[in-house]
């Protein structure tokens, strides 16, 4: 009876040991998936991404990037069935299903991936530039002489708000660029001259439209300014007296 029990115990230990060994071997088993990514002309596809996904869940497992020869190596892949996806800009995505890594230790799975170039597509970007105009002109006095360094200010004709402006050069000339389509009022000012407003300066929705204006400014009438000074004197007891 004792011999039978010892035999059964030994058999259980052996079976348990084998099961444990198998479990450890399965856990420690891992494979290597390696290969090369080539194009249809048998040229390597450099720096393509090689992504390994679970074939059942399609979840990402691991991945790598091919070298300048199109070669890639994915280490420590657990036993199972996978899908290998390769991608690269300018090429169509390529999927290799049913990449099987068995429980054999240090198994190496080699694959050659051939990727096709994507049909070339020309991308044309058309940028529409908003039409703007130019308002230019010359500021002259009543004697047909240029008014140097006068200010030319552009205002919105409806709101009378300042839009932009410029300063005349020594020939009385001014240029205001990049004026959006609309209706404006042009005001010119200079010390010694009366302010001059030109109404209804219209910039149409045409590209590079130029509006030219000549502004005639009149001198302001001269006014004499008389300064009267009062002399202050001091009398007795420091009292102030004005004369």
C-alpha positions in Angstrom: 0.0 0.0 0.0 2.8 2.4 0.9 4.6 1.6 -2.4 1.5 2.5 -4.3 1.1 5.8 -2.5 4.7 6.7 -3.1 4.4 5.9 -6.8 1.3 8.1 -7.1 3.0 11.0 -5.3 6.1 10.7 -7.6 3.8 10.6 -10.7 2.0 13.8 -9.5 5.3 15.5 -8.9 6.5 14.6 -12.3 3.3 15.7 -14.0 3.4 19.0 -12.0 7.0 19.5 -12.9 6.3 19.0 -16.6 3.4 21.3 -16.5 5.4 24.0 -14.7 8.3 23.5 -17.1 5.9 23.9 -20.0 4.3 27.0 -18.5 7.8 28.6 -17.9 8.8 27.7 -21.4 5.6 29.2 -22.8 6.1 32.4 -20.7 9.7 32.7 -21.7 9.1 31.8 -25.3 9.3 34.7 -27.7 10.0 35.1 -31.4 11.5 37.5 -33.8 9.8 39.0 -36.8 12.2 40.4 -39.3 12.1 41.4 -42.9 12.6 44.0 -45.6 10.3 46.6 -47.1 10.8 47.0 -50.9 9.0 48.9 -53.6 7.7 47.4 -56.9 11.1 48.2 -58.5 12.8 46.0 -55.9 14.3 49.1 -54.2 14.3 49.4 -50.4 11.8 51.7 -48.8 13.7 53.6 -46.2 12.3 54.4 -42.8 8.9 52.8 -43.3 6.9 52.0 -40.2 6.3 48.3 -39.4 3.5 47.9 -36.9 2.4 44.6 -35.3 -1.2 44.2 -34.3 -3.2 41.5 -32.7 -5.0 39.7 -35.6 -8.2 39.2 -33.5 -8.6 42.6 -31.8 -6.5 44.7 -34.2 -4.9 46.4 -31.2 -1.4 47.7 -31.5 1.2 45.4 -30.0 4.6 46.8 -31.0 6.4 48.2 -33.9 9.6 49.6 -35.4 11.0 51.6 -38.3 13.0 50.1 -41.3 16.6 51.3 -41.8 18.1 52.8 -44.9 18.1 49.4 -46.5 14.4 48.8 -45.7 15.2 46.2 -43.1 13.4 45.9 -39.8 13.5 43.6 -36.7 10.8 43.2 -34.1 12.1 41.3 -31.0 10.4 39.7 -28.1 7.2 38.8 -29.8 5.0 36.6 -27.6 3.4 33.5 -29.2 0.3 34.3 -31.1 -1.2 35.4 -34.4 -0.5 38.9 -35.7 -1.0 41.3 -38.5 1.9 43.2 -39.9 1.2 46.7 -41.3 3.7 48.8 -43.1 3.3 52.4 -44.0 5.3 55.2 -45.7 4.5 58.5 -47.2 4.1 58.1 -51.0 3.2 54.4 -50.7 0.0 52.5 -50.3 -0.4 50.9 -46.9 0.4 47.1 -46.9 -1.0 44.6 -44.5 0.2 41.0 -44.1 -2.3 38.9 -42.1 -1.7 35.7 -40.1 1.9 36.2 -39.0 2.2 33.3 -36.5 4.7 33.1 -33.8 4.8 29.6 -32.3 5.8 28.6 -28.7 9.3 27.6 -30.0 12.0 29.5 -28.2 13.9 32.0 -30.4 11.7 31.4 -33.4 12.4 33.8 -36.3 9.7 34.8 -38.8 11.0 36.4 -41.9 8.8 38.4 -44.3 9.4 40.5 -47.4 7.0 43.3 -47.9 6.4 44.9 -51.3 4.8 48.3 -51.2 3.3 50.1 -54.2 3.7 53.8 -54.7 0.5 55.9 -54.5 -0.6 57.5 -57.7 0.8 61.0 -57.8 -1.8 63.7 -57.1 -1.1 67.3 -57.7 -2.4 69.6 -54.9 -3.1 73.0 -56.1 -3.6 75.7 -53.5 -5.4 78.8 -54.8 -5.2 81.8 -52.5 -7.5 84.6 -53.3 -6.0 87.9 -52.6 -8.4 90.6 -51.6 -8.5 93.5 -54.0 -6.9 96.6 -52.7 -6.4 100.0 -54.3 -3.9 102.9 -54.1 -4.7 106.5 -53.4 -2.0 108.9 -54.6 -1.8 112.6 -55.3 -0.2 115.9 -54.8 -0.9 118.7 -52.4 -0.5 122.2 -53.8 -1.2 125.7 -52.6 -3.1 128.4 -54.6 0.1 129.5 -56.3 0.6 126.0 -57.7 3.5 125.3 -55.3 3.9 122.0 -53.5 2.9 121.9 -49.8 5.8 120.0 -48.2 5.2 117.4 -45.5 1.4 117.9 -45.3 -0.5 115.0 -43.7 -3.0 113.1 -45.9 -5.5 111.2 -43.7 -8.0 108.7 -45.0 -11.3 108.3 -43.1 -14.3 106.1 -43.5 -16.9 108.3 -45.2 -19.8 106.9 -43.1 -18.3 106.6 -39.7 -15.6 109.3 -40.1 -13.2 107.0 -38.4 -9.5 107.1 -39.2 -8.4 104.3 -41.6 -4.8 105.1 -42.6 -2.7 108.0 -43.8 0.6 109.3 -45.2 2.9 112.3 -45.2 3.7 114.2 -48.3 7.3 114.4 -49.5 9.1 117.6 -50.4 7.2 117.7 -53.7 3.9 117.5 -51.9 3.3 114.0 -53.2 1.7 111.2 -51.2 0.8 107.5 -51.7 -1.6 105.5 -49.6 -1.3 101.8 -50.4 -3.4 98.7 -49.6 -6.7 100.5 -49.4 -9.7 98.1 -49.2 -12.7 98.7 -51.5 -15.0 101.3 -50.1 -15.9 105.0 -49.9 -13.6 107.4 -48.1 -12.9 111.0 -47.2 -9.4 112.4 -47.7 -8.3 115.1 -45.3 -5.1 117.1 -45.8 -3.6 119.4 -43.1 -0.6 121.6 -42.7 0.3 124.4 -40.4 -0.4 127.7 -42.1 -3.0 126.2 -44.4 -6.7 125.6 -44.1 -7.7 122.0 -43.7 -9.0 120.5 -46.9 -11.5 117.6 -47.2 -12.2 115.6 -50.4 -15.4 113.7 -50.1 -16.4 110.4 -51.9 -13.0 108.9 -52.7 -14.2 105.6 -54.0 -12.0 102.5 -54.2 -13.7 99.8 -56.3 -13.3 96.0 -56.0 -10.6 96.0 -58.7 -7.1 94.7 -58.3 -4.4 97.4 -58.2 -6.8 100.2 -58.8 -5.1 103.6 -58.6 -7.1 106.7 -57.6 -5.2 110.0 -58.2 -6.2 113.3 -56.6 -4.7 116.8 -56.6 -5.5 118.8 -53.5 -5.4 122.6 -53.5 -4.9 124.1 -50.0 -5.4 127.7 -49.2 -3.2 129.6 -46.8 -4.8 130.7 -43.6 -5.3 134.5 -43.3 -2.4 136.0 -41.3 -3.4 137.2 -37.8 -1.4 139.7 -35.8 -0.9 138.7 -32.2 -0.4 141.6 -29.8 1.2 140.8 -26.4 0.6 143.4 -23.7 2.8 143.3 -20.7 2.0 145.1 -17.4 4.8 146.5 -15.3 4.6 145.7 -11.7 6.0 148.3 -9.1 6.3 148.2 -5.4 5.1 151.2 -3.3 5.3 151.9 0.4 4.8 148.9 2.8 5.6 146.6 -0.2 2.2 147.1 -1.7 1.9 146.0 -5.4 0.8 148.5 -8.0 0.3 147.8 -11.7 0.8 150.3 -14.4 
